[in-house]
Amino acid sequence: MGHRIALACLDFLDDEPEVHVAAAAEAGFDAVTLRVAGSREPVAADLGRDEHRRGRALAALRSTGLGVLDVEVLRLSTHLSLAEVSGAIELAAELGARHLLVVNAGLAPADAVDRLAAIVEEAAPAGVLPCLEPMVFTRCRTLAEAIAVAVPAGAGVLVDALHLYRSGGGVAEVAVAVATHGDALFPYLQLCDAPLAAPEGGMEALRAEALAARLLPGDGELDLTGLLAALPGRAVSVEAPTATTRAMAPLDRARAAWAAVKAVDCPQQTSTAKEAS
């Protein structure tokens, strides 16, 4: 693999951050995603709520040598406070994160542009780039809608494989967007797998799938190889909470994610290793 591979925190929200970091390092990952804001209810992974937890996470990062690819999550809405924005940016800088994940939870497009632009301006001195992630159950549902907000705001766009396909998009749309807007708009991507057919049950079913019923890369029907080819060299964050992995110990969860992404990203290398064994 010629790019950074990070282990996202969505499958580790009930684990202390140092446990997540240690599992990621032991499994072979280069980096992690950490939660610093935006939790709708208390979770063990949220660094923004506990100074001692932050200290333990920083110690784990130092001892393992792992980096932090991105931190999450700012939810654009009329309720998002200046203090929450500043706190997330400060933590991102302290952790050495390059990106700050943002979703549009409730603002109209014009208001989202203004709010995101202000966040981009505040984050710039810290060397942190806010990246807007489209999700079909938010106000930025599609890749095109996210681009329309992110470009005038000076932000990046985060492509998540599941959300891309659930919004009706695919690899061809990503390739056109990269050709139109340039590589820099898409600094990293989130990888998981899923059936091509969306679950029945409307938005609540889509939300439930995204939060806890994804598949590991290679276990579904999404064109992940094509997506990686459309965004060559980008850092990849594996975000794949599944019904199976939820019952596993943290290290086993991390190892399963690593084996899955390695098989998708380097299938020839993985096949050779299996044959040799």
C-alpha positions as CSV (number, residue, x, y, z in Angstrom):
1,M,0.0,0.0,0.0
2,G,1.4,3.3,-1.0
3,H,-0.8,5.5,1.1
4,R,-1.8,6.0,4.7
5,I,-4.4,3.6,6.1
6,A,-6.3,4.8,9.2
7,L,-8.8,3.0,11.4
8,A,-11.9,5.1,12.0
9,C,-13.5,5.5,15.4
10,L,-17.2,4.6,14.5
11,D,-16.6,1.0,15.4
12,F,-14.8,2.0,18.6
13,L,-17.1,4.6,20.2
14,D,-17.6,2.4,23.2
15,D,-13.9,1.9,23.7
16,E,-11.5,4.3,25.4
17,P,-9.3,6.1,22.8
18,E,-6.1,4.5,24.0
19,V,-7.6,1.1,23.4
20,H,-8.6,2.1,19.9
21,V,-5.1,3.5,19.2
22,A,-3.3,0.4,20.6
23,A,-5.5,-1.9,18.6
24,A,-4.9,0.0,15.4
25,A,-1.1,0.0,15.9
26,E,-1.0,-3.7,16.7
27,A,-3.1,-4.5,13.6
28,G,-0.8,-2.6,11.3
29,F,-2.6,0.7,10.7
30,D,-0.7,3.9,10.1
31,A,-3.2,6.3,11.8
32,V,-6.6,6.6,13.4
33,T,-9.7,8.8,13.4
34,L,-10.6,10.3,16.8
35,R,-13.8,11.7,18.1
36,V,-13.4,15.2,19.5
37,A,-16.9,16.7,19.2
38,G,-20.5,16.1,17.9
39,S,-21.5,13.2,20.1
40,R,-25.3,13.2,20.6
41,E,-24.9,11.2,23.8
42,P,-21.8,10.4,25.9
43,V,-19.5,7.9,24.4
44,A,-16.2,6.6,25.7
45,A,-14.3,7.7,22.6
46,D,-15.1,11.4,22.8
47,L,-12.0,13.3,23.7
48,G,-13.8,16.6,23.9
49,R,-15.5,15.8,27.1
50,D,-12.6,14.6,29.3
51,E,-9.2,16.1,29.8
52,H,-7.8,12.9,31.4
53,R,-9.0,10.9,28.4
54,R,-7.2,13.3,26.1
55,G,-4.0,12.8,28.0
56,R,-4.2,9.0,27.8
57,A,-4.9,9.2,24.0
58,L,-1.9,11.5,23.5
59,A,0.3,9.1,25.4
60,A,-0.9,6.2,23.4
61,L,-0.2,8.0,20.1
62,R,3.3,8.8,21.3
63,S,4.1,5.3,22.4
64,T,2.8,3.7,19.3
65,G,3.9,6.3,16.8
66,L,0.5,6.3,15.1
67,G,-0.7,9.5,13.4
68,V,-4.2,11.0,13.4
69,L,-5.6,11.3,9.9
70,D,-8.8,13.2,10.9
71,V,-11.0,14.1,13.9
72,E,-14.7,14.2,13.9
73,V,-17.3,15.7,13.9
74,L,-18.8,19.2,13.6
75,R,-22.5,19.2,12.7
76,L,-23.5,22.4,10.8
77,S,-26.7,23.7,12.3
78,T,-28.1,26.7,14.1
79,H,-27.1,25.0,17.4
80,L,-23.4,24.6,16.6
81,S,-21.5,26.9,19.0
82,L,-18.4,28.9,18.4
83,A,-16.9,27.2,21.5
84,E,-17.5,23.8,20.0
85,V,-15.9,24.8,16.7
86,S,-12.8,26.3,18.4
87,G,-12.5,23.3,20.8
88,A,-12.5,20.9,17.9
89,I,-9.9,22.8,16.0
90,E,-7.7,23.1,19.0
91,L,-7.9,19.4,19.7
92,A,-7.2,18.6,16.0
93,A,-4.1,20.7,16.1
94,E,-3.0,19.1,19.5
95,L,-3.5,15.6,18.1
96,G,-1.7,16.4,14.8
97,A,-4.7,15.8,12.7
98,R,-4.8,17.0,9.1
99,H,-8.5,17.0,8.6
100,L,-11.7,17.9,10.5
101,L,-14.8,16.0,9.4
102,V,-17.9,18.2,9.0
103,V,-21.5,17.2,8.1
104,N,-24.4,19.5,7.3
105,A,-27.0,18.6,9.9
106,G,-29.5,21.3,9.1
107,L,-28.4,24.5,7.3
108,A,-29.6,25.6,3.9
109,P,-26.9,25.6,1.2
110,A,-26.1,29.3,1.4
111,D,-25.9,29.3,5.2
112,A,-23.8,26.1,5.1
113,V,-21.3,27.8,2.8
114,D,-21.0,30.8,5.1
115,R,-20.6,28.7,8.3
116,L,-18.2,26.3,6.7
117,A,-16.1,29.1,5.3
118,A,-15.8,30.6,8.8
119,I,-14.6,27.2,10.1
120,V,-12.1,26.9,7.3
121,E,-10.7,30.3,8.1
122,E,-10.4,29.6,11.8
123,A,-8.8,26.2,11.1
124,A,-6.2,27.4,8.6
125,P,-3.6,28.7,11.0
126,A,-3.6,25.3,12.7
127,G,-2.9,23.5,9.4
128,V,-6.3,21.7,9.6
129,L,-8.6,21.3,6.6
130,P,-12.3,20.9,7.3
131,C,-13.8,18.3,5.0
132,L,-17.6,18.1,4.3
133,E,-19.0,14.6,4.1
134,P,-22.2,14.0,2.1
135,M,-24.7,11.7,3.7
136,V,-28.1,10.9,2.2
137,F,-29.9,11.6,5.6
138,T,-28.3,15.1,6.0
139,R,-28.8,18.4,4.2
140,C,-25.8,17.6,2.0
141,R,-27.1,14.3,0.6
142,T,-25.0,13.8,-2.6
143,L,-21.5,14.4,-3.8
144,A,-22.7,17.2,-6.0
145,E,-24.4,19.0,-3.1
146,A,-21.3,18.7,-0.9
147,I,-19.1,20.1,-3.7
148,A,-21.5,23.0,-4.2
149,V,-21.0,23.9,-0.5
150,A,-17.3,23.0,0.0
151,V,-15.8,24.7,-3.1
152,P,-17.0,28.2,-2.3
153,A,-16.2,27.7,1.4
154,G,-12.6,26.5,0.6
155,A,-13.1,23.2,2.3
156,G,-12.4,19.6,1.2
157,V,-14.9,16.9,0.4
158,L,-14.8,13.5,2.1
159,V,-16.0,10.6,-0.1
160,D,-17.5,7.7,2.0
161,A,-18.1,4.6,-0.1
162,L,-21.4,3.7,1.5
163,H,-22.9,7.3,1.4
164,L,-21.7,7.7,-2.2
165,Y,-23.6,4.6,-3.4
166,R,-26.7,5.2,-1.2
167,S,-27.1,8.7,-2.7
168,G,-27.2,7.1,-6.2
169,G,-23.6,7.9,-7.1
170,G,-20.6,5.8,-8.0
171,V,-17.1,5.6,-9.3
172,A,-17.9,7.5,-12.5
173,E,-19.3,10.5,-10.6
174,V,-16.1,10.6,-8.5
175,A,-13.9,10.5,-11.5
176,V,-15.8,13.3,-13.2
177,A,-15.6,15.4,-10.0
178,V,-11.9,14.9,-9.7
179,A,-11.4,15.9,-13.3
180,T,-13.5,18.9,-12.9
181,H,-12.4,20.2,-9.5
182,G,-8.9,18.8,-9.1
183,D,-7.3,16.3,-6.8
184,A,-6.9,18.7,-3.8
185,L,-10.7,18.8,-3.1
186,F,-10.7,15.1,-2.1
187,P,-7.8,14.6,0.3
188,Y,-8.9,11.2,1.7
189,L,-11.8,8.7,1.6
190,Q,-13.7,6.4,3.9
191,L,-13.9,2.7,2.9
192,C,-16.4,0.0,3.8
193,D,-18.6,-2.3,1.8
194,A,-22.3,-3.0,1.4
195,P,-24.9,-4.6,-0.8
196,L,-25.7,-2.6,-3.9
197,A,-29.4,-2.6,-2.9
198,A,-30.3,-0.2,-0.1
199,P,-32.1,-1.5,2.9
200,E,-35.8,-1.1,3.1
201,G,-37.3,1.3,5.6
202,G,-36.4,4.8,4.4
203,M,-34.0,7.2,6.0
204,E,-34.1,5.5,9.4
205,A,-32.9,2.3,7.8
206,L,-30.2,4.1,5.9
207,R,-29.0,5.7,9.1
208,A,-29.0,2.4,11.0
209,E,-27.0,0.8,8.2
210,A,-24.4,3.6,8.2
211,L,-24.0,3.5,12.0
212,A,-23.8,-0.2,12.7
213,A,-24.6,-2.5,9.7
214,R,-21.9,-1.9,7.1
215,L,-19.7,-4.6,5.7
216,L,-15.9,-5.0,5.7
217,P,-14.2,-4.0,2.5
218,G,-14.5,-6.9,0.0
219,D,-17.6,-8.5,1.7
220,G,-20.2,-6.6,-0.3
221,E,-20.9,-5.4,-3.8
222,L,-19.5,-1.9,-4.0
223,D,-16.8,-1.1,-6.5
224,L,-14.1,-0.3,-4.0
225,T,-11.2,-1.1,-6.4
226,G,-12.7,1.4,-8.9
227,L,-13.1,4.0,-6.1
228,L,-9.5,3.6,-5.0
229,A,-8.4,4.0,-8.7
230,A,-10.5,7.2,-9.0
231,L,-8.7,8.7,-6.0
232,P,-5.2,7.3,-6.3
233,G,-2.8,7.8,-3.5
234,R,-5.3,9.2,-1.1
235,A,-5.2,8.3,2.6
236,V,-7.9,5.7,3.4
237,S,-9.9,5.5,6.6
238,V,-11.6,2.2,7.2
239,E,-15.1,2.9,8.6
240,A,-16.9,-0.4,8.7
241,P,-18.9,-1.1,11.9
242,T,-20.7,-4.5,11.3
243,A,-23.0,-6.7,13.3
244,T,-20.1,-9.3,13.4
245,T,-17.3,-7.0,14.5
246,R,-19.3,-5.4,17.2
247,A,-19.1,-8.5,19.3
248,M,-15.3,-8.8,18.8
249,A,-12.6,-7.6,21.1
250,P,-11.0,-4.3,20.0
251,L,-7.8,-5.9,18.6
252,D,-9.8,-8.5,16.7
253,R,-12.0,-5.8,15.2
254,A,-8.9,-3.9,14.1
255,R,-7.2,-7.0,12.7
256,A,-10.4,-7.9,10.7
257,A,-10.5,-4.3,9.3
258,W,-6.8,-4.4,8.4
259,A,-7.0,-7.8,6.6
260,A,-10.1,-6.6,4.7
261,V,-8.7,-3.3,3.4
262,K,-5.4,-5.0,2.6
263,A,-7.1,-7.6,0.4
264,V,-9.0,-4.9,-1.5
265,D,-6.1,-2.5,-1.8
266,C,-3.4,-5.0,-2.6
267,P,-5.2,-8.1,-3.9
268,Q,-2.2,-9.5,-5.8
269,Q,0.1,-9.2,-2.7
270,T,-2.5,-10.8,-0.5
271,S,-3.0,-13.7,-2.9
272,T,0.7,-14.3,-3.1
273,A,1.0,-14.4,0.7
274,K,-1.8,-16.9,0.9
275,E,-0.2,-19.1,-1.7
276,A,3.2,-18.9,0.1
277,S,1.6,-20.1,3.3
